[in-house]
Amino acid sequence: MNASAPETIWPKKIRRLGHHGFLTPERGISQLVRGLDILSQRYPDIELVLAGEGPCEPEIKSLLSRCHFRYQLLGRYQGSHL
């Protein structure tokens, strides 16, 4: 595999990832945050937007406070506001 190949996976125009829904363990948001923190070392323009609430919210907030990428926590949402 070519060392420059990963650059083709994330074109520069893609910067923001989002999730809307309940923040529960089976959704894997904590794993997503950990993975994005690793990716942000190579792609510093990554941003995560989370809309929703749930039992994993305290853990996710704690993880995000230690991450090196931008994020937005929108909290509870209603469809027309997204």
Secondary structure, 3 states (H helix, E strand, C coil): CCCCCHHHHCCCCCCEEEEECCCCHHHCHHHHHHHHHHHCCCCCCCEEEEECCCCCHHHHHHHHHCCCCEEEEEECCCHHHC
